């Protein structure tokens, strides 16, 4: 949804060249009667940051020689960029671009651009323009981006609602969509054919992402802003109710392309299915010879613990708002590091091992039922861990006792 300047050298160059034109102090404070306001909706791109699209507001006033777009999706690479990004404290900002370089940049990326001309009164146009110019002031330009709650799509929606006040009615605003934040997110990740990104993002988000959305909250996605504003109405000063959107046109239609599919053997579900098969066959064969290999448990549960600590830090050490109460942590339990070494060390006792693997098995089963990560990975990997728990708990009555091999 955002547009990092480092990844858009063309847009950056054009923006720098036009920066003296687009400085807010050079904008006319009063629009002419010929001015038009529009919502611009940009389709998904190829890069992960762009697969959800983008929303901007266009102000076109030929009499004032103004034709600019206001968007809230920019961020700059700065000191401690990756730390701030992971913690959710990276500042995003509003910026204004000349319309034609803006459009050309998205044409170069082969991304559809649609324009909805808004049926605003002169007073409402001026109010919206004043809101935009106020937001462009240095003390107001930055904000704390939150993927589901405060982003480049919700900001234009909010500014439009602020300018129109009670005269704006969005029929779908309080209507439940039947989809959660996670559901909406996965629709776009599936379309973009990014299975590993989909897996990582689903592992990282917790129960707040599973809240069902109404129309207002589904507008964290640019396409939803477009579709719901299409149905919105405005009450005029004389009491008449008219559509918010007076016309809807496509400024650029993306060329049809075929997305490169991920190789079958690189698909996450296939990779983890092969891992599960390999570990299961190895475990059974070694069990038949009375062997349980400590190194396998240390590797599997050690990696799980490492991932668990990362997810736990996303919960307690960041401000994203959607990484809390993550049931994935029930099987990717942070305490696997160091407890797996406590339970499999040379000096461990049978009781210690039993306590660890029994409790771990219980948490894994709970995690499988409670976690909402789509696809097979959320079952395959926990089941692989569960198999190792069962082997470590299984006695061999009437046979040679199991031997723990380093």
Buried (B, 14 or more C-beta within 10 A) or exposed (E): BBBBBEEBEEBBEBBEEBEEEBEBEEBBEEBEEEBBBBBBBBBBBBBEBBBBBBBBBBBBBEEBEBBBBBBBBBBEEEEEBEEBBBBBBBBBBBBBBBBEBBBBBBBEBBBBBBBBBBBBBEEBBBBBBBBBBEBBEEEEBBBBBBBBBBBBBBBBBBBBBEBBEEBBBBEBBEEEBEBBBBBBBBBBBEEBBBBEEBBEBBBBBBBBBBEEBEBBBBBBBBBBBBBBBBBBBBBEEEEEEEBBBEEBEEBBEBEEEEEEEBEEEEBBBBBBBEBBEEBBEEBEEBBEEEBBBBEBBBEBBBBBBEBBBBBBBBBEEBEBBBBBBBBBBBBBBBBBBEBBBBBBBEEBEEEBBEBBBBBBBEBBBBBBEBBBBBBBBBBBBBBBBBBBBBBBBEEEEEEEEBEBEE
